[in-house]
Every structure is written in structure tokens, then in C-alpha cells.
Amino acid sequence: MENITGVEIGIAIGISIFSIIFSIALIRMVANLLVILAFAIAVFVPIIWFIIQNEAGQPVPISMLYIGTALFAFVVTLMTLPLWPIASIMQWTGKRERQRLDNIESKTTKKGQK
């Protein structure tokens, strides 16, 4: 048997760290894609349902279309809810934007007081 050198241990550690980071990035990318796809489907499915029913000669009452759209959007939201902590697009808090607005507001109030 050969002895394992420090270089080989370093390479193994580097490969494992890269693998972990790559896996996390891949999981986040897939979660983002699933959330975006689900919400896109929630927007377009009622429209497609309406068009298909009209072409088949069975028009959908508008009230049914509204109810179906609301229920479908609610179901899609519930289906994607477990992905929200993973998906980076659902992590937006607006802190930077709020800070910018506060800075602008403080600058304008200082100018108004002078």
C-alpha cells in the first residue's frame, strides 16, 4: 500500500468542497426553475383551457374561468411552497431598495430644512 500524501488529501478535500458547492447551486437552480415554471403555468393554463373549450364548442362561463383561475393559482402556490426556502428568487426582502429610499428621503428633508 502507498502512503497518502498531503497533496492527495488536499485534492480530495478540494473535490469534496467543489462537489458540495456545485450540488447546492444546482439544487437552487432547479428550485428556481420549478417555481418560475409553476407560476408561468398558473398564468397560461386558464387561457389555454378557455381557448380549447371554445374551439370544442363548449364555452366556459366567465365566472367558472375566474373561479378556476383562482383555484389553480392557489394550488400552484401551495405546490411550490416547500421550494421557497431553497429558491433564491423567493428570498427577496427589498432591504437595499428600502435603504435607498430612506437615503433619498433623508437628503430631501435636509434640503427642505435649509
Helices and strands as residue ranges (DSSP letters): H 6-55, H 62-80, G 81-83, G 88-91, H 95-113
